[in-house]
Amino acid sequence: MLVLGSWAVLNILVFALVWVRKTGSTTGYFAQMNVLWNLVNLALAVSGWLDATATPEVALSLAETVREQFSIEKILLFNAGLDAGYIMTGFFLQEKAKTDSKRPLLLKGYGMALALQGIFLAIFDLLLCWLHSQHAAELYGLL
């Protein structure tokens, strides 16, 4: 959650400045979507961190630990699928901007931001899944 929260704070700070300076341009819309997207990321990171640190550690049996391990990996892989959807939607919006006469700057800027955030989240979720699978390999040695 620290990585996600740090990414969110960095994006909010940097892109808030860009948004203010470039309002109404593709760059401004790109920055706007990044700020809005990362407000959600920050809320998720803070919530996850508070939940993880506030919950007292409970000793799980080996079977319960393995079950939790599989559950986390499935969630991360599902999230990676959603991330692919964000990336594709971002590319779609960028293509749509080429033929849209009403909001081409907004569509292109938002599309670029969705693709960027989707790529980061895909890397983040797949890396976490890989790290959890490495931990699972250690658990399997105990079975």
Steps between C-alpha positions, in 0.01 A plus 500: 500500500799723554597470132147571377461792742835648402412470131166670569650789699771560241244500218265733687775751576659502155183485293310755713764758401478400135118505509493858632747621236359312200121514553301433184781325310574133443774531763254663741246222459776240531605661829140534619426130453827404669413711805147360522614141444767529766265646758326161479837318511597700809170419673548129424861505618419680826202274564704187429790615714274593793320167472827305490653683795186524715409134482675295767705218360315172518680171487365304206541131448709392204186407306342839574818677396508314167131581444565870568802485271290367210234762569747788483656366181156466336409856597827634361454312172142626473629853558761449227213412266326824597826684440511362146149639456615843618789492253274397210243764595777759504612402151138497381443854630815619325376351172151644554658844547617491137143503369312684777425862415362603841760383756817375330736658754311352795479153344868495407614631840277264697599211274869564555446517877296177509768319302776631728318411822396161361859417409623597847225299671560196277870502590412555867240220515708249302810572708303453822352178364849374416628593847206319660561195282862495622366502855258223408791288377645520848164392647480200269831383637333476841214282378 
